[in-house]
């Protein structure tokens, strides 16, 4: 069954974002219960989202105990088979900290230290407990679809895909490039001494956040320089750069900053946006529901785009188009282009890595970059703000400041955006030559003041309320940082305003 009851008695569908979040969070609690019962005080720590699941490893850095996967899987299935009940209890923050301290769970105690002084809701399964970031299922019997997969130094807890009939994914793509980016980000956090919300909060309290921000931004600058150097090494065999990434990953600012680094290397970057190659609105393909599908590749005039790129590469001159989202029509921009001896074409858009985008150009002639906000911080060993949450937070603020959309509208639209990304963006990420992680170790602390008032305005009469509350629960664990601390060239400025770049 795709529907189930929550602890609070609500009936939800797994195919809704709210329902999927509840299932995954509850599955995580089931797994930690099994680990606790099988291996005592062994602490496992959450990492990146991989293979439609969550990556975990031993907190100590040591290998997992022998037989870990098999024993934990069997215990999870036993608890689920018994349909053990979840329960919840409200306690004071002080009491919650004492309970976690007695259980030897220091990561939870550290996280609670910076929460507002209010009651905490704990959720229990047998003898194991955690605080509630999101709602949980009423009983473990519904948590039957999962898989534990050995991976790297740890394992992946894999859950079913939405709209799959509660089935696990068939693909065995191990997303090794994504894993490498995660390891790099983790190492960088360890160097800075900030791998959790509590460590960031201590940095803020100690007056060290300004330095942290500058170092993090310098790290972004260094990565951009490395990418520009790589492009130079491969030039002129690879003269066209394709940049893709999901919504709100910061691609626009990334392009601005990459352009600067390319100029430092003696190149003349020519930027082309795929947003200007949409077909006229009346020719836009439609979904089965009848709604226009702006996310699919066929929404772009790929033949026209290919002809212009080939004309440029052949030494010709083109006039770039300009698409009006207001009228749904494409017209000439008046901007004429002809490549010089040191030009590099930089193409940006969600379909930039799709091999069907541009006919006539061999794959070995392309340099591919994938930009995504792979959040670096944990709240505790079980809780991480994942990439999609970081992008949604960015999007809510940007939509409010620059597009006149409410938080409710942004949250309502985001599942459709995610569906398009899952179908048209993420399947091609592993073809990238380079990944750029646009997340910033301090960003939730800066975004918090922007988000609190916007998210708090949602009422419990709308479905989006639950998503707003979940995000607010995450943000409670962060102390705020004034936006004035953020440099003008930061990717974060694309979302909070006052950037040093023109968009």
N, C-alpha and C positions, 0 to 999 in steps of 0.2 A: 504493500500500500504506500502511496506517495503522500498521504496525510497522516498526521500524528498529533497527540495532545502534548501541551507543555505543562510544566509544573503548576503554572497559574491557571490551567484549565482551558487555555486558548487552543483552538483547532487550527493547524497551519499546514500548508502544502510545502513539501520539499522543493518543488519547482519555483517557489518564490524565493527571492534573495533572503528575506527574513527567515523562512523555514530552513534554507540551506545553512545559514549561519548557526541556527539553533542546533541542527543535526551535527555539524562539524565540531562546535564547541562541546556538545555533550559527548561525542565520540572521543574527543581528547580527554575528557574527564574519565570516561570508561577506561581508556588506555592507561592513564596515570594510576587509576585504582588497581589495575592488573599489575603494573610495574611495582607498586608499593607492596602488594600482597606477595608477589613472587621474589622480589629482590630487596625488600626492606627499605633502607634509606638511600638506595641508589638514586641519584638525581639526573634526569635527562633534560636536555635544554632544546627549546624550539629554535629552528632556523628559517631558511627560505622556503617559500612555496615551490614545490617541484613535483612533476608527474601527477598533477591533480591531487596533491596531498601536501602534508607538512613534513619537512625534514627535521630530524632530531639527532642529537648526539649526546654522549656522556658529558655531563657538566665538567668533570675532571679532565677531560681530554683523553682518557684511557679508552681502550677498546671496550665494546660492550661485553658483558659476561657470556660465556659459552651457552648456546641454546636460548639466547634472549628472545629472538623472534618467535620461535616455536612456543616457548612457555607463555609469553605474553599473549600471543594469539589465542592459545587454548584457554587461558584464564578469561580473556575478554569474551570469548564465545560461551563460556560457562555462565558468566554473569548475565550476558544478554539472554541466554537460554532460560535462565531462571526469572527473567523479566523483573530484575531487582528495581525497586522504586528509587527515584531521586526525591530528595526533600530539601527544603530551604529553611533557613533560620536567620533572623535579623539580630545582630549583636553590635555593641559599640566598637569603634575602631580600636580602642585599647584592648578590649577583650579579644578581638580578632587577631591582633598582633601577638597576644599571649598564646593563643591557640597555635598559631603558625610557628612561633618560637619553640614551643614545647614539641612540635612535630619535626623540628630541625630544618625548617624551610625558611632559611634566612632571606632568600630572594623575595619572598612575600612580605616579610617584615620590613625590608628596605623600601619596597614599593609603597606600603601603607604609611610610612613615615611622612610622606609628602601629600597624602590625600587630605582633603578638607575634614575637619573634625565632625564626623557625622556617623550615623549607624551604617554598618556594612552588612550586606546580604550574602550569606554563605550558602552554598549548595553542597549537599552530601550525597555520596553513593557508597553504601556499606560504611567502612571506617574512614574513607578518604573524603576530603572536602577542599573547596576552593571558593574564592569570592566570585560573585556573579557579574561578569561583564555584560553578558547577554542572557536571555531566557534559556532554560534547558528543557529537555524532553521530560515527560512525566515518569517514564520507566525505560529500562535498558533494552526491553524486548524489541523496540523498533530499530535498534542500532546493530543490525545484522549484516549490513553491506559495508565491508572495509577490507583492507589488505595491508599487511606490513611487509615492506620490501627492503632488503639490505641495500645500503647505498653509502659509498664513500666510507667514512669512519663511523657512520651511524645507520639510520634507516629512514624510510618514508612511511608515514601513516597515510594511506591512500583512501579517499572517500568517493562515493558515487558522483557521477556528473549530473547536473541539473538537466531536466527534460530527456533523460535517458531511460526512464522507467526504473530508476534506482539501480542502475548497472554501473560497474566499475569500467574505467576506460580500457579500450582494447589496445591502444597504442602503448608501445614499450619504449618510446622516445625518452631517454634518460636526461635530456636537457643539460648536458655536461658543460656547455659554455655558460649557461645561467649559473650553474653550481660554482664555476670558477670565479664569476663576478661576485657571488655571495662570499666566497672565501676571501677574496681581496678586500671587500668591504668590512668583513669581520676583523681581518688583520689590522686594517686602518683604525677601526674603533678601539682595538686593543692597544695600539700605539698611542692613541689620544687618551686612553684611560676612560673612555665613555662607550660602554656597550649596553647600558640600560637607562631607563628613565630616571632611576634614582641617582645614578652617577652623573647624568646631565644636570639634574636638580642641584646636586652638591656643587657642581661647577658654577651654576647660576648664583647660588647662595654665596659662594666664595669670591664673586666678582671676576671670574675667569672666563666668562662666556664670550666676551668681546674677542679675546685672543683665540678661543676655540673657533669662532666663526671665521676669522681671518685665515686660520690654518686650513679649515675645511674648504674655503673658497680657493685657497692656493692649490689645494689638492685637485680640485676640479680644473683649475688652470693648467696644472701639470699634465693631467690626463688629456686635455684638449691639445696641448702641445705635442704629446706623444702620438696622438691620432694624426695631427697635421704632418708630423715627421714621417709617419708611415705612408701617408698619401704621396709625399714627396719621393720616397724611395721607389714607389711603384709607378710614378709618372714617367713617360707619357703612355705607357701600356694601359694603365687604368686612368682615364681622363675624366670619367664621370662618376660622381659620388652619389649614392642613393641613401637617404636618411629616413628611417621609419621609426615608429613607436606608437604606443597607445595614447589615448586622449589624456591631456594634462600631464604629460611626462616632461614638458619643458623643451620640446623640439625647437620652438621658435628662437628662444634665447640661446639654445645650444648652437643653432646655425649662425647666429650673430657672433658668438664667441669663437666658433670654428673659423668663420670668415676672417677674423682678426689674426688668428694663428696662421692661416694659409697665406695671408698677406705678409706676415713676418717671414715666411719661407719663400717669398718672392713670387707668389701666385696672384692671379686676378680671379677670384671666385665669382661665378655667375650663378645666382640663386634662382631656382624655378620652383614654384609651388604647384602641386597637383590640384589644389583647390580651384585653380583657374581653368581646369580642363574638364569640369563637369559638363555633361550633355545638357541641352535645354530641358527645363523642368518637366515638360510634357512627355519627354522621352525617358525619363528616369524609371528604371525598373520598379516593380511593386512586389511587396511581400505577399504571401498567401492571404494575409489579413486585409490586403488592399492598400496598406500604408506604403508610401514611397520609401524605397530602400536606398538611402544616400550612402550607405556603408559599403555596398558591393562594388566590385571592380567595374562592372558594366555601367555604373553611374558616371564613369569617366569616359571621355572620348579618347580611347587609347590609340586609335589609328591616327588621329590628328596629333596627339602628343608624340608618337613615334616618328611621324614625318618631320616634325619640327626638330627633334633631337638629331635625327640623321642628317637633316639639312645643316645644322650647326656643325656637327662633327665633320661634314664634308666640306667645310669652309664657307658655307653660304650664310646669308643674313636672314633673320626671322623677326617678325613682330610678335611679341608675347601677347597672349590673350588676357583678359580680365573678366572674371565671372562675378556677376552681381547676385548675391544671395537674396536681395530684395525683389528683383524682377525675375530671377531664375533664368537669365540669359547671359550668353558670353559675348563680349565685344572686344575690339582691339584696344590694347592699353596705351598704344602710342610709344611703348618702350621697345626700341629696336636693339637687336643683339647680333654681334658677329664675334667669334672667338679670336683672341689674339694668340701669340705664340706661347704665352704663359697662363692661359685660361684653364680653369677647372670648373666643370659644370656640377652644381650641387642641387639635386632634386629632393624635395621634401614632401612627405605625405604618408598617410597610413598604408597605402598600397606600394610604397617605393621598393619594397623587397619582393613583391609578387613578380615571378618570372613572366607572367602574362601581360605585364604593363607595357613593355617596350620591345616590339619585334625588330629584328635586324641588328641588335647589339648582342654580341657573344657574352656569355656569363663571365668569362675570364677578363673581360674589359671593364667590369663593374667593380667598384669598391663599395661595400655595404656597411652601414652603421645602424645599430638598433639602440634607441634611447628609451630607458624606462626608469621609473623611480622605485628602485629596490630598497625599501626601507631598512635602515641599519639597526635601529634600536629595538630592544626587547623591553617590555614592562616587567616581566619576571620570566622564570623558566618555561612557563606554559603559555605566555601571552605575548604576542607580537603584533604591532600594527603593520598589516600587510600592504603590499603595493597598491591594490585596488582601493584600500581605505585612504592611503596617502593621496592618491590621485583624486578621489572624490572630495576630500577636504580642500585640496587646491582648487578644484573645479567649482565648488560651492562659492568660494570667495571671489574667484574671477568672474563667474556668472553674475554675481550680485553687484560687483563694482563696475563692470564694463559691459554687461549684456542685459542688465535690468531683469534678471531672473531671480526668483525667490529660492531659498534653500529647499523648499518643498518641491519646486519645479526641477531643480537640479537633481535631487535624490530620485524623483519620479522618473526622470529621463535616463539615469545612469545605467539601470539594468539593460536597456536597449543598446546603449553604447557598448557595454561589456559583451553583449551577444555578438555585435558586429566585430569587435576585437578578437573574440575567440574564433570566429570564422575566417576573418580576413587579415588579421595582423599577426597574432601569436604563432600560427602555424609556420610562418616564414622566419621567425626570429633566429633560429639556429643556423640559417644560411648567412648570417651577418659575419663580416670579417672582424668587426669590433663591436663590443657592447660598451655603452656609456651609462653609468648609473647616476641619474640626475638627483637622487635623493640627497638630503642634507641632514646631518646628524642632529641638528638643532631645530629643524623646521616645525615640528609639532608645537614647540614652545612659542614660536613666533606666530603660528597660525591660530593658536588657542584664543586670544582675545577677539580675533576677527570672527571666529566660528561660534563662540558661546552665545552671543545675542541672537545670531541668525538661526542656530539650531534650537535654541530655547523657545523660539516663537512658534514652533509646531505644536499642535494640540493632539491629544490622544484620540481624537475623532477621525484622524487620517492614518492610512497604513504607513506612511513615511515617518510617522512619529517614532516607531520602534528603531528605525535606522538612525534617526537623529539622537535618540537616547543612547544607543550603543556607542556612537562616536563621542558623545559627551562623556560617557563613562571612561573611555580611553583617555580623553583630554584631561580628566580630573587628576591623572597621575603626573601631569607636567606643570611645572611652574612657568609663568609667562615670561617672555623676553620681548622688550620693546622693538618694534620694527625698525627704529632708527639705527639699530645695531647692524642691520643687513646691508651689505655693500650694494652699490647701484648696479653693478654688472651681474649680480647673483641671479640664478635661475628663478629663485623665489620671487624676485621682483616682477616677473611675468604675471604673477597671480595676486600680489598684494599692492602693486602699483609703484609709481615713482622710480621706474627703471631708468638707467642711463641710456637704454636703447629705444629707438622708435619702432613700433610694431605696425 
